[in-house]
Amino acid sequence: MVGGSYSFSATAPLRPFPSSGSPGVLRNELPMSSAAEHNPGDPAPATGYYEEYDVPGNPTGRVVHVNEGETLPGRLRGFTWRLLPAAAC
């Protein structure tokens, strides 16, 4: 559009932050996974099978067994590891 004018109007009210301990999504953020995520290079908090997740949170298909205290394998920036439940192994 050449020579036109633009206007912006914020008609939607802003939502307040939920009080501490209150579940919910803050503004437009996506809810975090309930599973604890661990970064590559961190020590494993427990012995078990860990599944790798990419930046958007999708499983990559890579699963490794790590003993408690051992370093989680390195990978690409933004990738994380989640401990699999014993029933899933």
Buried (B, 14 or more C-beta within 10 A) or exposed (E): EEEEEEEEEEEEEEEEEEEEEEEEEEEEEEEEEEBEBBEBEEEBEEEBBBBBBBEEEEEEEBBBEBEEEEEBBEBEEEBBBBBBEEEEE
